[in-house]
Amino acid sequence: MLTKAVGQMIPVSMAAGILGVSRQRVYELIRTGRLGWVKMGTTVMVSAKSVDDYLSDRRKRNES
């Protein structure tokens, strides 16, 4: 688990690295509502909890 803190935010590039996808894919996941995010100034930050939840969901699907 990445974090237990709901409010922790990470940059898109870090989320991409953790998920093993491109930055463009992270933006797609944001656009479709799969990842939580906020904009801080000009920087888009992703909720670490939403990344964690997405990974958990992906693991569950792979196990089925």
N, C-alpha and C positions, 0 to 999 in steps of 0.2 A: 504494500500500500504506500503510495507516494506521500500522502499527508492525511492527517486527521483534522487539520484546521480547514474549515469551510472557506475562510477568506483568503487563503494563500493563492497568489496569482503568479503565473510563469509566462515568459515570452513565447510567442508563436514558434520561434525556432527551437526552443527547448521542448515544447510539446511535440513538435515534429520528430525530434530525436528520440524522445521517450516512446512515441507510438511507432516509430520506424516508417514514417511516411514523409512526403514532401510538405513544405510550408503551404503550398497550394492546396493540398488535401486537407490540412488543418483548417484553412479558411473555408473550404467546402463544408467541413463538419460543423464549423461555426454557423455558416449560412443556413444549414439545414436543421439547426437547433440541437445537434448531438453534443456540442461542447459549449459550456458557459464561458462568457467572456465579458470584458469591459474595455473601454478605450480610456487610456490614461494619457492625456495630451494627444500626441499623434501615434502613440504606441498601443497596439492591440495586445491585451494580456488575457491569457486563458486560465480558467479556474483549474487548479491542480486536482481538485476533487472530481471535476467532470472528466478529466483525463483518466484518473483512477477508475471511475465508474465505467468509462468507455472500454478500458482494458479488461475490466472484470466481465463486462457484457460480451466482449469478443471471445474471451476464454470460455465462457459458458456455452456460446454458440459452437465453438470448436469441439467441445466435449460431447455435444449432442449428436 
